[in-house]
Amino acid sequence: MGILVIAVIGLLVAALILKLSVRMVEGFSPGYGRSLLVVVVAAIIGFVVNMVVSAAMGVGGAALPAMDGSEAAAAAAASMMGAMMGAMAVSLLASLFITAACVNWLIKHPDGRAIGYGRSLLVSLLYLVIATVLGIVIGIVLGVVIGLGAAGMAASMG
């Protein structure tokens, strides 16, 4: 249940970030509902593409190699990490292009003309940069808060 709540809050915040990105690049702000639609459609398409990329690169269902300290185990682990990093890079690029396509397809200027794929790509890039920076900041803040809470609990126990 918690994951669902976090996902919904993430989508709602992502729609606000998309509105800001369109405003910064194009000079107008689309409706919140339209921005939310773009984020949801891009997330669904991105999820499907990510599953396909992961399966194609052999990352998804592979069993972890036994870590017995041998050179073969180390090589297998390094190979799997390389495949995972490659899949993440391909997924990130795919996300950039998918979001740009959704922006181009679903968001129009107030006069009805399309933004254009090039400008949509710029909106998508700005959107991903803002979302990534915000995610890092939230991660650091949560890490500090959880760390301080754990330290306080440890100090009170003994």
Backbone hydrogen bonds in HBPLUS format (Angstrom, degrees):
<---DONOR---> <-ACCEPTOR-->    atom                        ^
c    i                          cat <-CA-CA->   ^        H-A-AA   ^      H-
h    n   atom  resd res      DA  || num        DHA   H-A  angle D-A-AA Bond
n    s   type  num  typ     dist DA aas  dist angle  dist       angle   num
A0005-VAL N   A0001-MET O   3.08 MM   4  6.43 157.3  2.14 150.4 156.1     1
A0006-ILE N   A0002-GLY O   2.96 MM   4  6.19 161.7  1.99 150.1 155.1     2
A0007-ALA N   A0003-ILE O   2.87 MM   4  6.05 153.5  1.94 145.8 153.4     3
A0008-VAL N   A0004-LEU O   2.96 MM   4  6.20 159.2  2.00 149.5 154.5     4
A0009-ILE N   A0005-VAL O   2.96 MM   4  6.18 166.0  1.98 151.9 155.9     5
A0010-GLY N   A0006-ILE O   2.83 MM   4  5.95 153.1  1.90 143.5 151.9     6
A0011-LEU N   A0007-ALA O   2.93 MM   4  6.20 153.6  2.01 147.1 153.3     7
A0012-LEU N   A0008-VAL O   3.00 MM   4  6.26 158.5  2.04 150.3 156.1     8
A0013-VAL N   A0009-ILE O   2.95 MM   4  6.18 160.1  1.99 151.9 156.9     9
A0014-ALA N   A0010-GLY O   2.83 MM   4  5.94 154.6  1.89 144.7 152.9    10
A0015-ALA N   A0011-LEU O   2.99 MM   4  6.20 146.7  2.10 144.4 151.8    11
A0016-LEU N   A0012-LEU O   3.34 MM   4  6.69 148.9  2.45 137.6 145.0    12
A0016-LEU N   A0013-VAL O   3.06 MM   3  5.13 118.4  2.46  96.2 111.3    13
A0017-ILE N   A0013-VAL O   2.97 MM   4  6.34 154.0  2.04 150.6 158.3    14
A0018-LEU N   A0014-ALA O   2.88 MM   4  6.15 152.3  1.96 146.3 153.9    15
A0019-LYS N   A0015-ALA O   2.97 MM   4  6.24 157.4  2.02 145.5 151.3    16
A0020-LEU N   A0016-LEU O   3.02 MM   4  6.29 159.4  2.06 147.8 152.9    17
A0021-SER N   A0017-ILE O   2.89 MM   4  6.14 154.5  1.96 146.8 154.3    18
A0022-VAL N   A0018-LEU O   2.91 MM   4  6.16 163.4  1.94 157.6 160.4    19
A0023-ARG N   A0019-LYS O   2.96 MM   4  6.12 157.0  2.01 145.6 152.8    20
A0024-MET N   A0020-LEU O   2.89 MM   4  6.11 153.7  1.96 149.4 156.1    21
A0025-VAL N   A0021-SER O   3.04 MM   4  6.20 154.2  2.11 147.6 154.0    22
A0026-GLU N   A0022-VAL O   2.74 MM   4  5.47 158.8  1.78 148.7 156.0    23
A0027-GLY N   A0023-ARG O   3.02 MM   4  4.67 137.8  2.21 113.2 122.5    24
A0035-SER N   A0031-GLY O   3.00 MM   4  6.27 158.2  2.05 149.2 155.5    25
A0036-LEU N   A0032-TYR O   2.83 MM   4  6.04 156.9  1.89 151.3 157.8    26
A0037-LEU N   A0033-GLY O   2.92 MM   4  6.12 151.8  2.00 142.9 150.7    27
A0038-VAL N   A0034-ARG O   3.01 MM   4  6.29 158.1  2.06 148.2 153.3    28
A0039-VAL N   A0035-SER O   3.02 MM   4  6.29 162.4  2.06 149.7 154.1    29
A0040-VAL N   A0036-LEU O   2.92 MM   4  6.12 163.0  1.95 152.4 156.9    30
A0041-VAL N   A0037-LEU O   2.91 MM   4  6.05 172.5  1.92 156.4 158.7    31
A0042-ALA N   A0038-VAL O   2.89 MM   4  5.95 164.5  1.92 149.8 155.0    32
A0043-ALA N   A0039-VAL O   2.88 MM   4  5.97 148.8  1.98 141.2 150.2    33
A0044-ILE N   A0040-VAL O   2.96 MM   4  6.21 157.5  2.01 151.7 157.1    34
A0045-ILE N   A0041-VAL O   2.97 MM   4  6.19 174.5  1.98 157.1 158.6    35
A0046-GLY N   A0042-ALA O   2.80 MM   4  5.76 156.1  1.86 141.6 149.7    36
A0047-PHE N   A0043-ALA O   2.86 MM   4  5.94 148.9  1.96 141.2 149.0    37
A0048-VAL N   A0044-ILE O   3.13 MM   4  6.43 162.8  2.17 151.1 154.4    38
A0049-VAL N   A0045-ILE O   2.95 MM   4  6.20 166.1  1.97 154.0 158.1    39
A0050-ASN N   A0046-GLY O   2.80 MM   4  5.90 155.6  1.86 145.9 153.2    40
A0051-MET N   A0047-PHE O   2.98 MM   4  6.24 152.8  2.06 147.0 153.6    41
A0052-VAL N   A0048-VAL O   3.05 MM   4  6.35 158.5  2.09 150.0 155.7    42
A0053-VAL N   A0049-VAL O   2.83 MM   4  6.06 165.2  1.85 155.6 159.7    43
A0054-SER N   A0050-ASN O   2.88 MM   4  5.96 163.4  1.91 147.5 152.5    44
A0055-ALA N   A0051-MET O   2.94 MM   4  6.08 158.6  1.99 144.7 150.7    45
A0056-ALA N   A0052-VAL O   2.84 MM   4  5.99 159.2  1.88 149.5 155.9    46
A0057-MET N   A0053-VAL O   2.93 MM   4  6.07 147.8  2.04 147.3 155.3    47
A0059-VAL N   A0054-SER O   2.84 MM   5  5.05 161.2  1.87 156.6 155.5    48
A0058-GLY N   A0055-ALA O   3.16 MM   3  5.03 154.7  2.23  97.6 105.2    49
A0074-ALA N   A0070-SER O   3.11 MM   4  6.40 157.3  2.16 145.8 152.0    50
A0075-ALA N   A0071-GLU O   2.88 MM   4  6.07 155.8  1.94 147.0 153.8    51
A0076-ALA N   A0072-ALA O   2.90 MM   4  6.08 154.7  1.96 144.8 151.8    52
A0077-ALA N   A0073-ALA O   2.93 MM   4  6.11 158.9  1.98 147.0 152.6    53
A0078-ALA N   A0074-ALA O   2.94 MM   4  6.10 158.5  1.98 146.1 152.2    54
A0079-SER N   A0075-ALA O   2.89 MM   4  6.03 154.1  1.96 144.1 151.5    55
A0080-MET N   A0076-ALA O   2.93 MM   4  6.13 157.6  1.98 147.0 152.9    56
A0081-MET N   A0077-ALA O   2.91 MM   4  6.12 158.1  1.96 148.1 154.2    57
A0082-GLY N   A0078-ALA O   2.93 MM   4  6.10 153.5  2.00 144.0 151.3    58
A0083-ALA N   A0079-SER O   2.97 MM   4  6.25 155.1  2.03 146.1 152.7    59
A0084-MET N   A0080-MET O   2.89 MM   4  6.15 155.2  1.95 147.8 154.9    60
A0085-MET N   A0081-MET O   2.89 MM   4  6.11 160.1  1.93 150.0 155.0    61
A0086-GLY N   A0082-GLY O   2.92 MM   4  6.09 156.2  1.98 145.9 152.9    62
A0087-ALA N   A0083-ALA O   2.90 MM   4  6.08 156.9  1.95 146.4 152.7    63
A0088-MET N   A0084-MET O   2.91 MM   4  6.16 152.5  1.99 146.0 153.6    64
A0089-ALA N   A0085-MET O   2.97 MM   4  6.20 155.2  2.04 146.2 152.5    65
A0090-VAL N   A0086-GLY O   2.97 MM   4  6.20 164.2  1.99 152.1 156.2    66
A0091-SER N   A0087-ALA O   2.88 MM   4  5.98 156.2  1.93 144.4 151.6    67
A0092-LEU N   A0088-MET O   2.87 MM   4  6.03 150.9  1.96 144.5 152.2    68
A0093-LEU N   A0089-ALA O   3.05 MM   4  6.30 163.6  2.07 150.3 153.9    69
A0094-ALA N   A0090-VAL O   2.86 MM   4  6.04 158.7  1.91 147.2 154.1    70
A0095-SER N   A0091-SER O   2.81 MM   4  5.97 151.9  1.88 142.6 150.5    71
A0096-LEU N   A0092-LEU O   3.03 MM   4  6.33 151.7  2.11 145.2 152.2    72
A0097-PHE N   A0093-LEU O   3.10 MM   4  6.45 163.5  2.12 154.1 156.8    73
A0098-ILE N   A0094-ALA O   2.77 MM   4  5.91 156.8  1.82 153.8 161.4    74
A0099-THR N   A0095-SER O   2.91 MM   4  5.91 167.5  1.93 147.8 151.5    75
A0100-ALA N   A0096-LEU O   3.07 MM   4  6.22 155.8  2.13 140.9 148.1    76
A0101-ALA N   A0097-PHE O   2.95 MM   4  6.12 155.2  2.01 141.9 148.5    77
A0102-CYS N   A0098-ILE O   2.94 MM   4  6.22 157.4  1.99 151.3 157.4    78
A0103-VAL N   A0099-THR O   2.86 MM   4  6.07 158.3  1.90 151.6 157.7    79
A0104-ASN N   A0100-ALA O   2.91 MM   4  6.07 164.8  1.93 150.2 154.6    80
A0105-TRP N   A0101-ALA O   2.89 MM   4  5.97 147.6  1.99 141.6 150.9    81
A0106-LEU N   A0102-CYS O   2.83 MM   4  5.81 160.3  1.87 150.8 155.2    82
A0107-ILE N   A0103-VAL O   2.95 MM   4  5.31 157.1  2.01 140.0 144.9    83
A0109-HIS N   A0113-ARG O   2.89 MM   4  5.43 167.9  1.91 170.7 166.6    84
A0112-GLY N   A0109-HIS O   2.84 MM   3  5.20 163.8  1.86 118.2 123.0    85
A0120-SER N   A0116-GLY O   2.91 MM   4  6.04 150.5  2.00 147.6 157.3    86
A0121-LEU N   A0117-TYR O   2.80 MM   4  5.96 142.8  1.94 143.9 153.1    87
A0122-LEU N   A0118-GLY O   3.17 MM   4  6.52 146.1  2.29 138.7 147.3    88
A0123-VAL N   A0119-ARG O   2.91 MM   4  6.26 154.2  1.98 146.8 153.9    89
A0124-SER N   A0120-SER O   2.85 MM   4  6.06 159.4  1.89 146.6 152.3    90
A0125-LEU N   A0121-LEU O   2.91 MM   4  6.10 155.3  1.97 144.7 151.1    91
A0126-LEU N   A0122-LEU O   3.00 MM   4  6.21 166.6  2.02 150.8 154.1    92
A0127-TYR N   A0123-VAL O   2.87 MM   4  6.03 158.0  1.91 149.3 156.3    93
A0128-LEU N   A0124-SER O   2.91 MM   4  6.15 159.8  1.95 150.0 154.4    94
A0129-VAL N   A0125-LEU O   2.97 MM   4  6.20 156.3  2.03 149.1 155.8    95
A0130-ILE N   A0126-LEU O   2.92 MM   4  6.11 170.9  1.92 156.6 158.8    96
A0131-ALA N   A0127-TYR O   2.92 MM   4  6.04 165.6  1.94 150.3 155.0    97
A0132-THR N   A0128-LEU O   2.92 MM   4  5.94 154.2  1.98 141.5 148.6    98
A0133-VAL N   A0129-VAL O   2.96 MM   4  6.15 168.1  1.97 154.6 157.6    99
A0134-LEU N   A0130-ILE O   2.90 MM   4  6.03 164.3  1.93 151.7 156.7   100
A0135-GLY N   A0131-ALA O   2.88 MM   4  5.98 151.7  1.96 141.1 149.2   101
A0136-ILE N   A0132-THR O   2.92 MM   4  6.19 153.8  1.99 149.7 156.3   102
A0137-VAL N   A0133-VAL O   2.96 MM   4  6.22 163.7  1.99 152.6 156.8   103
A0138-ILE N   A0134-LEU O   2.92 MM   4  6.11 165.0  1.94 150.8 155.0   104
A0139-GLY N   A0135-GLY O   2.90 MM   4  6.00 153.9  1.96 141.9 149.7   105
A0140-ILE N   A0136-ILE O   2.91 MM   4  6.16 156.6  1.97 151.0 156.7   106
A0141-VAL N   A0137-VAL O   2.93 MM   4  6.17 167.4  1.95 154.1 157.7   107
A0142-LEU N   A0138-ILE O   2.87 MM   4  6.02 167.9  1.88 151.9 155.6   108
A0143-GLY N   A0139-GLY O   2.86 MM   4  5.95 153.1  1.93 141.9 150.2   109
A0144-VAL N   A0140-ILE O   2.91 MM   4  6.16 157.2  1.96 152.1 157.4   110
A0145-VAL N   A0141-VAL O   2.92 MM   4  6.14 168.0  1.94 154.8 158.3   111
A0146-ILE N   A0142-LEU O   2.82 MM   4  5.88 169.2  1.83 152.1 155.7   112
A0147-GLY N   A0143-GLY O   2.84 MM   4  5.80 151.8  1.92 137.5 146.7   113
A0148-LEU N   A0144-VAL O   2.81 MM   4  5.97 159.0  1.85 150.7 155.9   114
A0149-GLY N   A0145-VAL O   2.92 MM   4  6.10 155.4  1.98 145.7 153.1   115
A0150-ALA N   A0146-ILE O   2.86 MM   4  6.07 157.9  1.91 148.6 154.3   116
A0151-ALA N   A0147-GLY O   2.89 MM   4  6.08 155.2  1.95 144.7 152.1   117
A0152-GLY N   A0148-LEU O   2.87 MM   4  6.04 154.9  1.93 144.8 151.8   118
A0153-MET N   A0149-GLY O   2.95 MM   4  6.19 153.7  2.02 145.3 152.4   119
A0154-ALA N   A0150-ALA O   2.91 MM   4  6.11 158.2  1.95 147.2 153.3   120
A0155-ALA N   A0151-ALA O   2.92 MM   4  6.09 155.2  1.98 146.5 153.3   121
A0156-SER N   A0152-GLY O   3.01 MM   4  6.17 151.0  2.10 142.7 150.2   122
A0157-MET N   A0153-MET O   3.11 MM   4  6.27 132.5  2.34 140.7 152.2   123
